[in-house]
């Protein structure tokens, strides 16, 4: 009998997060939503917290309305959301009742799968989400965030999985390799060890193609018992994103596995996004060559480009390699936090400050001091003592040496915005200043998409205005001069 392998689609969340800087709009999604619903995925991953952030701050779209509109069209496939520890969209920890309200609103707006990850693999931080999700009756998962270091052993991941399972709040375990670091050799020890303690609880594999070997790692994971794979639909696959479902399905079927996805519908979805990428000059995922240096610094791709920009602005571009070495050194001194949000940003910022000032840890951001003092959870390894002394001494004196529990926030939030919905209140809680007002002022979201080239659309609009006698457009490689008659 053929073994069936489940597919969790990541196109609408991690695919464009990795390749389009999370700039996929609601109008990009809606026209193809019904085809995705019928394609045969186990789940469709629609939004983590970064999608809410980009919707509000950059796209000026109401993220809650996006979810509702997608739920109207995706009626059969469960929509999935991932919650980042106890931060949600901030870098600081939030009160537990705010976390609970966030999860409640995720479910109320249409998510049927909700889970959590934590950069320290601190189980208590994840349970803040999974406990609430479980009481609301939705499918839940806990993530094991993968990394390479002396402390990120198979034993650590097995113990974390055991604690999540023992909590009785997770229906699945996700092995989350945000850094694209998992190798075929490591998967051969890690997957069997996890399957042994999970019993009937499914194991999901989530990887990234940063070193070009994730597709091979996926195939090996399935051989060893992995139940579900996270894939994206090309052209929003490969590169820094997940392996493509087109490639993975073909290779698994060749090996005798059953993949219950509709290839024709997937090709239709892929063509939809290919056309958008062509019209809007957005990048498409390309297969990357193996890069061994990635395993040394483990820095996400977006941070590398930011580093180059920061050093160029400071006039010290020649210190780029030194900065990468400093990142590795800071991470080791801080007890090997995983290079994912928010800890990748913490490590990177401290490394930049150390290089710029020359005197290491002379300037210490508040987040670094809070991390060192345990504000973000239990550290996996102790901080190097002399470094800890400098952090405590040079960090803000306003930060208490022992973490102070956050006061409940929901009642005060509702009093502050008495005429708003809880959805709007949560956005205002997360995003400071006028960001939510600016989003609301932008008006109704665009829900349809025109496949005309922007210049074609412009000409069509001008043609509706009879008093315009001449249209002149000039850009690199194109000059257009149209003279009409009044």
C-alpha positions in Angstrom: 0.0 0.0 0.0 1.3 3.5 -0.9 2.2 5.7 2.0 0.5 9.1 1.7 2.5 12.2 2.4 0.6 15.4 3.4 1.5 18.8 2.0 1.2 22.1 3.8 1.3 25.0 1.4 3.4 28.0 2.3 3.0 30.1 -0.9 0.8 32.7 0.7 3.0 33.2 3.8 6.6 32.1 3.7 6.9 31.9 -0.1 6.4 35.6 -0.6 8.0 36.5 2.7 11.3 35.0 1.5 11.1 36.2 -2.1 8.8 39.2 -2.3 9.7 40.8 1.1 6.2 39.9 2.2 4.7 42.3 -0.3 2.0 40.0 -1.7 -1.3 41.9 -1.6 -4.8 40.7 -1.0 -5.5 41.4 -4.7 -2.7 39.0 -5.6 -4.3 36.2 -3.5 -8.0 36.4 -4.0 -8.3 35.6 -7.7 -6.5 32.3 -7.2 -7.8 31.3 -3.7 -10.5 28.9 -4.9 -8.0 27.0 -7.0 -5.7 26.7 -4.1 -8.6 25.4 -2.0 -9.2 22.6 -4.5 -5.6 21.7 -5.0 -5.5 19.0 -2.2 -3.3 20.6 0.4 -3.6 19.4 4.0 -3.4 23.1 5.2 -2.7 26.5 3.7 -0.3 28.6 5.7 -1.7 32.2 5.3 -0.2 34.4 8.0 2.4 34.7 10.8 2.8 38.0 12.6 5.1 39.5 9.9 2.2 39.5 7.4 0.1 41.5 9.8 3.1 43.9 10.3 3.6 44.5 6.5 -0.1 44.8 5.8 -0.5 47.6 8.3 2.8 49.5 7.8 3.5 49.1 4.1 0.5 47.8 2.2 -2.1 49.8 4.1 -4.4 46.8 4.1 -6.4 45.5 7.0 -4.9 42.1 7.7 -8.0 40.8 9.5 -10.1 41.7 6.5 -7.6 39.8 4.3 -8.1 36.7 6.4 -11.9 37.0 6.3 -11.9 37.4 2.5 -9.6 34.4 2.0 -11.7 32.3 4.4 -14.8 33.1 2.2 -13.0 31.6 -0.8 -11.0 28.8 0.9 -13.8 26.8 2.5 -12.4 23.3 2.7 -8.7 23.6 3.4 -7.8 24.7 6.9 -6.0 28.1 7.1 -2.9 28.1 9.3 -1.3 30.8 11.5 2.1 30.8 13.3 2.6 32.8 16.5 6.1 34.0 17.4 6.6 33.1 21.1 5.1 35.7 23.4 6.2 38.6 21.2 3.6 38.4 18.3 4.7 41.5 16.2 6.9 43.2 18.8 10.4 42.4 20.0 9.3 42.6 23.7 7.2 40.1 25.6 3.5 40.8 25.9 1.0 40.1 28.7 -0.5 36.6 28.6 -4.0 38.0 28.2 -3.0 39.9 25.0 -1.5 36.6 23.6 -4.8 34.9 24.5 -6.9 37.6 22.8 -4.7 37.4 19.7 -5.3 33.7 19.4 -9.0 34.1 20.0 -9.2 36.6 17.2 -7.2 34.4 14.9 -9.8 31.7 15.4 -12.7 34.0 15.2 -11.5 35.4 11.8 -11.1 31.9 10.2 -7.9 30.2 11.2 -8.4 26.5 12.0 -4.7 25.6 12.6 -2.7 27.7 15.2 0.7 27.0 16.6 3.8 28.7 18.0 7.6 28.7 17.8 10.2 30.2 20.1 13.8 31.1 19.3 15.0 29.5 22.6 12.8 26.5 22.2 11.3 27.5 25.5 8.2 25.3 25.9 6.4 27.6 28.3 6.6 30.5 25.8 4.9 28.3 23.1 2.3 27.0 25.5 0.9 30.5 25.9 -0.5 30.0 22.4 -1.2 26.3 22.2 -3.1 26.2 25.5 -5.6 28.8 24.3 -5.8 27.3 20.8 -6.6 23.9 22.3 -9.4 25.3 24.4 -10.9 26.9 21.2 -11.0 23.5 19.5 -8.6 24.2 16.6 -5.7 22.0 15.4 -2.5 23.0 17.2 1.2 22.5 16.7 4.4 23.3 18.5 7.6 24.1 16.6 11.1 22.8 17.2 13.3 25.6 15.9 16.4 24.1 14.4 19.9 25.5 14.7 23.6 24.4 14.7 25.6 24.7 17.9 27.1 22.6 20.6 23.8 22.9 22.6 21.4 22.2 19.7 21.7 18.4 19.9 19.2 15.7 19.0 18.7 15.2 22.7 17.6 18.8 23.1 15.0 18.5 20.4 13.7 15.2 21.7 13.3 16.6 25.2 11.5 19.7 23.8 9.2 17.5 21.8 8.5 15.4 24.9 7.5 18.4 26.9 5.2 19.7 24.2 3.5 16.3 23.8 3.2 16.0 27.6 1.4 19.3 27.8 -1.5 17.8 25.9 -1.9 21.0 23.9 -0.3 20.0 20.5 -1.8 17.9 17.7 1.4 18.0 15.6 5.1 18.8 15.9 6.8 21.0 13.3 10.6 20.8 12.8 11.2 24.4 11.7 14.5 25.0 9.9 14.2 28.7 9.1 18.0 29.0 8.4 18.1 26.3 5.8 20.7 24.4 7.9 19.3 20.8 8.0 21.4 18.3 6.1 20.6 14.8 4.9 23.1 13.4 7.5 21.5 15.3 10.4 17.9 14.3 9.3 18.9 10.7 9.5 19.5 10.9 13.2 17.0 13.6 14.2 13.8 12.3 12.5 14.0 8.8 13.9 14.7 10.2 17.4 11.6 12.5 17.2 9.3 9.8 15.7 10.2 7.5 18.6 8.8 9.9 21.1 5.9 11.4 19.1 4.0 8.1 18.6 0.9 8.9 16.5 1.5 12.7 16.6 2.4 13.8 13.0 5.8 15.3 12.3 6.0 18.2 9.9 9.2 19.3 8.1 9.7 22.9 7.3 12.9 23.9 5.4 14.4 26.6 3.3 16.5 26.2 0.1 19.3 28.6 1.1 22.0 25.9 0.6 20.3 24.1 -2.2 19.9 20.8 -0.4 16.4 21.1 1.2 14.7 19.0 -1.5 17.1 16.1 -0.8 16.6 16.6 2.9 12.8 16.4 2.4 13.0 13.1 0.5 15.2 11.6 3.2 12.8 12.8 6.0 9.9 11.1 4.3 11.8 7.8 4.1 12.4 8.0 7.8 8.8 8.6 8.7 8.0 12.4 8.4 4.3 12.8 7.8 3.9 16.3 6.3 6.1 18.6 4.2 6.0 22.4 3.9 6.3 23.4 0.2 5.6 26.4 -1.9 4.3 26.7 -5.5 6.9 27.8 -8.0 7.8 30.5 -8.9 7.4 31.3 -5.2 9.6 28.4 -4.2 13.3 27.7 -4.0 15.8 30.5 -3.4 15.4 31.4 0.2 11.9 29.8 0.3 10.7 26.3 0.6 11.2 23.5 -2.0 8.6 23.6 -4.8 5.6 21.2 -4.6 6.0 20.6 -8.3 9.5 19.1 -7.8 8.8 17.4 -4.4 5.6 15.7 -5.7 7.3 14.4 -8.8 10.2 12.9 -6.9 8.1 11.4 -4.1 5.8 9.7 -6.6 8.8 8.2 -8.4 9.7 6.7 -5.1 6.3 5.2 -4.6 4.6 7.7 -2.3 1.1 9.0 -2.7 0.8 12.8 -3.0 -2.8 13.9 -3.1 -2.4 17.2 -4.9 -3.9 18.3 -8.2 -1.0 19.1 -10.5 -3.1 21.0 -13.1 -4.5 23.4 -10.4 -1.1 23.9 -9.0 0.3 24.8 -12.4 -2.6 27.3 -12.8 -1.7 28.9 -9.5 2.0 29.0 -10.4 1.2 30.7 -13.7 -0.9 33.2 -11.9 2.0 34.3 -9.7 4.5 34.1 -12.6 2.4 36.7 -14.5 2.3 38.9 -11.4 6.1 38.6 -11.0 6.6 39.6 -14.6 4.2 42.5 -14.6 5.5 43.9 -11.3 9.2 43.0 -11.8 9.2 40.8 -8.7 11.9 38.1 -8.2 11.2 34.4 -8.7 12.8 31.6 -6.8 15.9 30.1 -8.3 17.7 26.9 -7.4 20.8 27.9 -5.4 24.1 26.2 -5.4 25.5 24.7 -2.2 27.2 27.3 0.0 29.2 25.9 2.9 29.9 29.3 4.4 26.3 29.7 5.2 26.8 27.1 8.0 29.5 29.2 9.5 27.6 32.5 10.0 23.9 31.2 9.9 22.7 34.8 9.1 19.4 35.1 7.3 19.8 36.5 3.8 17.9 39.8 4.5 20.3 40.6 7.3 23.3 40.2 5.1 22.1 42.9 2.7 21.3 45.2 5.7 24.8 44.7 7.0 26.3 45.8 3.8 24.2 48.9 3.7 24.9 49.9 7.4 28.7 49.5 6.9 28.6 51.5 3.6 26.8 54.3 5.3 29.4 54.3 8.0 32.2 54.3 5.4 33.6 50.9 6.5 32.5 48.5 3.9 35.8 46.8 4.2 34.8 45.4 7.6 32.0 43.1 6.2 33.9 39.9 6.8 34.9 41.1 10.3 31.2 41.7 11.0 30.3 38.2 10.0 33.0 36.8 12.3 31.8 39.1 15.1 28.2 37.8 14.7 29.5 34.3 15.2 31.5 35.4 18.2 28.6 37.3 19.8 26.2 34.4 19.3 28.6 32.0 21.0 29.1 34.4 23.9 25.3 34.8 24.3 24.7 31.1 24.6 23.9 30.2 21.0 20.4 31.8 20.4 18.9 30.7 17.1 19.4 33.2 14.3 15.7 33.8 13.8 13.5 36.8 14.8 14.0 38.4 17.2 17.4 36.9 18.3 19.0 37.2 14.8 18.3 41.0 15.0 19.7 41.1 18.6 22.9 39.4 17.7 23.4 41.4 14.5 22.8 44.7 16.2 25.3 44.0 19.0 27.8 42.8 16.5 27.4 46.0 14.4 27.9 48.1 17.5 31.0 46.1 18.6 32.6 46.6 15.1 31.6 50.3 14.8 32.9 51.3 18.3 35.9 49.0 18.5 35.2 48.5 22.2 33.1 45.3 22.5 29.9 45.7 24.5 30.6 49.3 25.3 27.1 50.1 23.9 24.4 47.5 24.8 20.9 47.7 23.4 18.0 47.2 25.9 17.0 43.9 24.1 20.5 42.4 24.7 20.4 43.1 28.4 16.8 41.8 28.7 17.9 38.6 26.8 20.9 38.1 29.1 18.7 38.5 32.2 16.2 36.0 31.1 13.3 38.3 30.0 12.8 36.2 26.8 12.9 32.8 28.4 15.4 30.2 29.7 18.8 30.4 28.0 20.1 27.2 26.4 23.6 27.9 27.6 25.2 30.3 30.1 26.5 33.7 28.8 30.3 34.0 29.0 30.8 35.6 32.5 33.0 38.6 31.5 30.5 39.4 28.7 27.6 39.2 31.1 29.3 41.6 33.4 29.8 44.1 30.6 26.2 43.7 29.5 24.8 44.4 32.9 27.2 47.3 33.5 26.7 49.1 30.2 23.1 48.3 29.6 20.2 50.5 30.7 20.0 50.9 34.5 16.2 51.1 34.1 16.1 47.4 33.4 15.5 45.3 36.5 18.0 42.5 37.2 15.1 40.1 37.6 12.3 40.0 35.0 9.2 41.7 36.1 5.9 40.0 35.0 3.8 42.0 32.6 0.6 43.4 33.9 -2.6 42.2 32.1 -3.3 44.5 29.2 -6.7 43.7 27.7 -9.0 45.6 30.0 -6.9 48.8 29.7 -6.8 48.3 25.9 -10.6 48.1 25.7 -11.0 51.2 27.9 -8.5 53.1 25.8 -10.4 52.3 22.5 -14.0 51.9 23.7 -15.5 52.2 20.2 -13.1 49.9 18.4 -13.4 46.2 17.8 -10.9 43.8 19.4 -9.3 43.3 16.0 -8.6 47.0 15.7 -7.5 47.2 19.3 -4.9 44.5 18.9 -3.5 46.3 15.8 -3.3 49.5 17.8 -1.6 47.7 20.6 1.0 46.3 18.2 1.7 49.3 15.9 2.6 52.6 17.4 1.8 56.2 16.3 -0.5 56.7 13.3 0.2 53.5 11.6 -3.2 52.0 12.1 -4.9 55.3 11.3 -2.9 55.5 8.1 -4.0 52.0 7.2 -7.7 52.8 7.8 -7.4 56.1 6.0 -6.3 54.3 2.9 -9.8 53.0 2.4 -11.1 49.7 1.1 -8.6 47.2 0.0 -8.2 46.4 -3.7 -9.6 42.9 -4.2 -9.2 42.4 -8.0 -6.0 42.3 -10.1 -5.4 43.5 -13.6 -2.9 41.6 -15.6 -2.3 44.6 -17.9 1.1 46.1 -17.8 1.2 49.3 -15.7 1.9 51.3 -18.9 -1.0 49.7 -20.7 -3.3 50.6 -17.7 -2.0 54.2 -17.8 -2.7 54.6 -21.5 -6.2 53.2 -21.0 -6.8 55.7 -18.2 -5.6 58.6 -20.4 -7.7 57.4 -23.3 -10.8 58.0 -21.2 -9.9 61.7 -20.9 -10.7 63.4 -24.3 -9.0 66.7 -23.4 -5.6 65.2 -23.2 -3.9 65.8 -26.6 -0.5 64.2 -25.9 1.0 61.3 -23.9 4.7 61.2 -23.4 6.4 58.4 -21.4 10.1 58.0 -21.0 12.0 55.4 -19.0 15.2 53.3 -19.6 14.7 51.3 -22.7 11.3 52.8 -23.6 10.1 56.1 -25.0 6.4 56.5 -25.9 5.0 59.6 -27.6 1.3 59.6 -28.5 -0.4 62.6 -30.0 -4.1 62.6 -30.1 -6.8 64.9 -31.4 -9.1 67.1 -29.3 
